[in-house]
C-alpha cells in the first residue's frame, strides 16, 4: 500500500518538476 502511494507521489512530483523545467 505504502509503496503504491509513494510511487504515485513520485510520479506526480516528477511531472511537476518536468513541467517547471520545460517552462520557457
VMD Tcl script that draws the C-alpha trace (Angstrom):
set ca {
  {0.00 0.00 0.00}
  {2.62 2.49 1.10}
  {4.76 1.55 -1.90}
  {1.91 2.24 -4.32}
  {1.22 5.62 -2.70}
  {4.90 6.54 -2.75}
  {5.21 5.57 -6.41}
  {2.16 7.67 -7.29}
  {3.53 10.64 -5.34}
  {6.89 10.29 -7.11}
  {5.11 10.26 -10.48}
  {3.20 13.44 -9.57}
  {6.33 15.20 -8.29}
  {8.23 14.13 -11.39}
  {5.50 15.52 -13.65}
  {5.57 18.84 -11.76}
  {9.36 19.05 -11.99}
  {9.28 18.25 -15.71}
  {6.65 20.96 -16.24}
  {8.75 23.52 -14.37}
  {11.91 22.59 -16.29}
  {10.13 22.87 -19.63}
  {8.67 26.29 -18.84}
  {10.23 28.99 -21.06}
}
mol new
graphics top color blue
foreach p $ca { graphics top sphere $p radius 0.5 }
foreach p [lrange $ca 0 end-1] q [lrange $ca 1 end] { graphics top cylinder $p $q radius 0.2 }
display resetview
